């Protein structure tokens, strides 16, 4: 099990780290070579990125889980149809999202919490990045199904190629050509196109099954099966999107009422979110590595090995979570200075945000792992419920209620409390599942 987890975990974590780098790189180049308002603008546009991730995980996790469960049960003839359904449905969804984003660009940016000062930057950036949504989604979905096919190294290389392209073009477009927000956005889109092209080539060259053109003509049964298994992860991201919108609006309003301004609070939230994504890349990468192992063994009736996959993944994730907690608590100002920030008021709020809002970093790896596990073993309803606990059941109402009494401090403590409650519910679900006789 250790060797198997290592085989899947290392490339999965690197793949997730690379995906988080797309946003981190833009933040770095915009913060250092445009201005902090540009960083605030990328936070305003982030709900659309989260929606892309939601679609990607809905069809990526769902397609991979359906494929592995079918293969584990010896149903090789239908496994390929799940891969084809995931690819086609994700491509159509990405195209629809691009059209909606371009048609309602300004209205969406205002809905997401943009102020008048931030709005031009947000529109300039999103007008370009929206063109890359279908490619971003396809690259992630392709990576998941390639990993399910037993080729995690290839999935990792797809994302590495895209991120390296983004890095080089960011430097060229922003520093050399001085294209500002447009340059950073264009670099991201080109990197996503490159990653998607590599992923699709490998999808069409599967090693465990032979995919035909008919497999890519989606049918209701295959799409529903894939969607059901990926629902928990997809809904979790949709929930995050709604929370991001409420959070942006709240930090804009209460930021103006505090000693800070909305540009500072929104920029801090944006950079903190991207920094936290680096930590979550490890947590989510581990979850994705566990998924094919748990799905295959559960489908084959090997329940002890299924539990072992979960337990070892959880323990590894906890070590990483504790390290991330220490970094966020001890070095918050130093982290923000990497993005060109030197304003004492900015750095003061940044340190306060990370030390309070992200306080329970050392346990908040457990909830997404448990949610993924439930979906991996064919229990999508439980997985979906768990995916909604932190964002919808706890954080969203707390973001609305607490600042009414504590102002901007209430927004900070909302994250801390939501993490603790989500962890508690996840542990209860774990105990309930593993006390069943199958796992003894």
N, C-alpha and C positions, 0 to 999 in steps of 0.2 A: 504493500500500500504506500509506503514512503516513497519508493521509486516511481510508482505510478502518479502520485500526487505531484512529485517534483517534475516529472515529464510534462504534465499538463499545466502546472502552476506557473513555472518560470516564464514560458512564452505567453501565457494568459495575462500575467501581471505586467510584463513588458508591453503587451498589446494595449492594455488599459492605460498604462503610463504614457504611452505614445499618443493615445487619443486625448488624454488630458493636456498633453504638450501643445496641441493645436491651439487651445485657449490661452495657456500660459505664455506661449511665444508671442501671441498677439498682444497680451497684456504687457509683456516686457518691452517690446519694441514701441508700442503706443505710449506707455508710461515714460520711457526714456527719450523718445524722439518726437512725440506729439505733445501731449499734456495729460494731466490727471482727469480732465473732463472727458477725454477720449476713453480712459479707463472706466469712468462711470457709464459711458455710452455702451461699452461692451457688456456691462452688467444689465443694462436695460434690454439689450437684445437677447440675453441669455435664455429667457423662457422658450424662444424658438429653437435654440440649440438643444434644450432639454426635451422639447417635443420630438425632435429628430431622434434623440436617444431613446425616447419612449417607443417610437415606431421600430427602431432598430432592435431593441430588446424584446418587444412583442413578437416579432417574426424571427429574430435571431435565436434567442433562448428557446422560444416555442418550437422552431424548426429543428434545432439541435436536439432538444429533449424528445420530440416525437420520433426523430430519426433513430436515436439511441435506444429508446424504449422498443421500437419496432425491431431493430436489429437484435437486441437482447432477447426478445421473445421469438426470434427466428423468422420474422415476417419480412424478409429481405425484399420481397416483390413490391411492397407498398412503401418501404422506407424512402425511396427516391422521390416519390410524389410529394412527400412533406418538404423536402429540400426545394423542389421546383416551386411549390406553392409559396414558401417563405420568400424566395428571391423575387418572384413576379409581384406578389402582393406588396412587398416593401418598395419596389421600384414605382409602382402606381401611386402608392401613398406619398412617397417623396415628391413626385411630380405635382400632385394636388397641393401639397404644402407650399411648394415654391410659387405656384400660381396665386394662392390665397395671400401669401406674404407680400408679393409684388403689388397686388391689386389694393391691398388695405394697409400699406406700409406705415404711413403717418399715424393712422388711427391705432394701429397695433402698438407703436412706440409710446403713444400717449397712454394707452391702456396699461402698458407694462410699467408705467411710473416715471416717464421722462419729464424733465422740467424743460422750460423754454430754452435754457442755455445748452442743455444736453441734446435736445431734439435733432439739430442738424447733423451732429456727429453720429447719432444712432441711426438715422435714416441713410446717411452716406455708407456706413458700414454694412447695414443689413441688406441694402439694395443689391450688393454684390454677393454677400455670403448666402443669400437665399437661392442663388443660382446653383449652389453646390449641395443643396439639401438631398436630392436623389442620390448623388454620388457618396455623400457622407453615410447615408443609411445603408446603401448597398455594400460599402466597404466593411461596415460593422456586421451586418447580417452574414455576408460572405465569410468573414472571419470566424463566426460562431459555427457555421455548418462545416467549414473546412476543419475546424478543431474537432468537431464531432466525427469527422471522417478519419480521425487519427493522425492529423497532420498539424499539430499545434505550432510547430516551427514555421510552417508556411504562413499561417494566420498572423504570426508575429511579424514576419518579414513584410507582409502587405502593409501593415500599419507603420512599420519603421520607414519604409520607402516613402510613404505619404508625408510623414512628419519631417523627414530629412529634406524633402522637397520644399515643404512649408518654411523650414528654418532658413534655407539658402535664399529663397525668394523673398521672405520677410526682410532680410538684411539688404537685399538688392533693391526691392521696391520702396522700402521705408527710409533707409539710410542713404542709399546712392541716388535713387530717382526722386526721393522726397515726395512720394505719392500719399503720405499720411494714412488716414483711415482706409481709403480705397486700396492702397497698396497692401496693407495688412490683410484686408479681406480677400483680395485677389490671390495672394500667396496661399491662404487657407483653402480656397476653392480648387486651385490647381493641384495642391497636395492631395485633396480628397478625390479628385478625378483619377490621379495616378494610382492611388491605393485601391479604388474601386475596380479599375481595369485589371490589376493583378489578381484581386480577389475573384472576379468573375472568370478569368482564365482558369483558375484552379478549381472553381466550382464545376466547370464543364469538363474537368479531368479528374473526377472522383476516383478513389482507389478501391473502395469497398463495394460500391454498386456502380452500374453503368447507367448514367442518366440519359434519357432520350428527350426529344423536343416535346413529346406529349406530357412529360413530367412537369414542364413549365407552363402548361395550360391549367390554371388553377380550377379546382372544383370545390364546391361548398364544403364537402366532408373534410378534405385535407386542410383547407384554410381555417375551418372551425377548430380542428384538432390542434393545429399549430397555435392559433390564437388563444385557445383555452390554456395551453401549457405555458405560454409566454405572458399570459394576462397579468400575473402578479408583478412581474418586473416592469411591464409596460405601464400598468396603472400606477405603480410607484413613481415612475418618472412624470406621468401626467399630474399626479398629486404634487410632486415637486414643482412643476411648472406653475400651478395655481398658487402654491405657497410663495414662490418667487415673485409672482405678480403682486400678491398682497404685501409681501415683505418690501418690495420696492416702493409701493405706494406709501406704506407705513413709514419707512425710513426717510422718504421724501418729506412727508408731512411733519413728523416728529423731529427730523433733523433740523428743519427750519425753526422749530420752536426751542431748540436746545442751543448750547453755545457753539455748536457746529453748524454747517450749512448742508443742504441736501446733496451738493456735489461731493463733499467729503464723505458723508455717510454712505451714499450709493457707491462711491469708488471703493471704500473700505469693504463693504459687503461683497462687491464684485471680486476684488483681489482675494479676499478670504475664502470665497467659494471656490476659486480656482486652485488656491493652495490646498484646501481640504480635498479637492479632487485628486491630488497626488496621493494622499493617504488612502482615499477610497479606491484608488486604482488597485492598490494591494488587496483590499477587502473584496472588491467586486471580482478582481482577477482570480483570487482564491475560490470564490463562489463559482465562477465559471469553470474553473478547473475541476471542482468537485462534481459539477452537474453531470457530465457524461459518465463518470464512474458510478455515482449514485443511481442514475437512471438505468444503466446497463445491469448493474447488480440487483436492483429492485425488480426489474423486468424479468431477470433470470431466477428470482426467488432466493437470492443470497442476501438475507436481511442483516446478518452479522457484519458482513463486509460493507453493506450500505451504511450502517451506523458508524463503522470505523472510519469511513471516508468523511462523514460529517464531523465526528469528534476531533480528528486530527486537523482538519481544516480550521475548525473553530479555535483550537489551541494555538496554531500558528498565527492566525489572525489576531488573537489577543496579544501576543508578544509585539506584533507590529503596531497595534493600537496604543499600547502603553508608550512605545517609543515616539509615536506621533504626538501623543498628549504632552510628553515632556518638551518636545521641540516647540509646540504651539504655546506652551506656558512660559518657557524660558526665553525664547528668541523672537517674539512677535515683531518688534520694531525692526530688527535686523532683516527679517523676511520682507517687510514692506519697502525697506530701503533698496532692495534689489530692483524694484519697479520705479526707481527714480523719485521716490517720495522723501522729502526732507522737512516738510512743514511740521513744526512741533505739535500743533493742534491735530493735524492729520494722524501723526504717529501715536499720539495719546489715545485717540479714539480707536485706532487700529489695535493697540495692545489691550484695551478694555474689551473690545468686541471678541477677540480671540480667546482671552482668558475666561470670559463668562459664557458666551454663546457656545463655544466649542469645548467647554470644560469636561463633558462626559465622552470625549473622544475615545478614552480607554475602554469603553464598553459598547460603543455604537456600531461596532462591526457585527454584532450578534444578530441584530434584527434583519439586515439584508441577507445574511447567510441562511438564516432559518426560513425566510420567505422563498429563497431560491431552492432550498432543499425540498420544501413541500411541493413546489411545482415539479421538481425533478423526479419525484416519486409518484407523479400522477395525481396530485391533490391540489389542483389550481385554485379552488375556492379558498382553502386555508392560506395558500401562498398569497393570493390577492388581498385577503384581509390583513395579513401581517404586513404587506407592502404599504398598506394605507394607514397603519397605526401611527407612525411618527408624523407623517406629513398632514394627513387630513383629520384624524381623530384627535390628535394632541396639539401639534404645532400651529395649525391654522387658527383654531379658536383662541389659543394663547396669544398669538400675534395680534388678535383683535381686542382681547379683553385686558391683558396686563398693562399695555401702554396707557389705557384710560386712567389708570391709577398711578403708574410709575413713570410715565413718559417714555423717553427713549430707552431707559434702563429696563422697562418692562419688555421691550423687544429683545433685549439681550438675554434676559432670564427665561424667555419663552423657549429658546433652543435648548437650554440646559435641562429644563423640566421635561420637555418632550422626549429627549434622548433617554432619560431615566425611565419614563413610563413605557416607551417602546421596548426597551431592554427587558423590563419585567414581563411584559406580555409574551415576548419571544421565548423566554425561559419557560414559561408556563406551557407553551405549545410543544417545546422540546420534551419536557417531562411527560406530557400526555402521549406523545407519539412513541417514545422509547420505552414506556412501561408495558407496551403490548407484548404478548408472548413471542411473537415472531422474532424479536430482537434479542431474546434471551439465549 
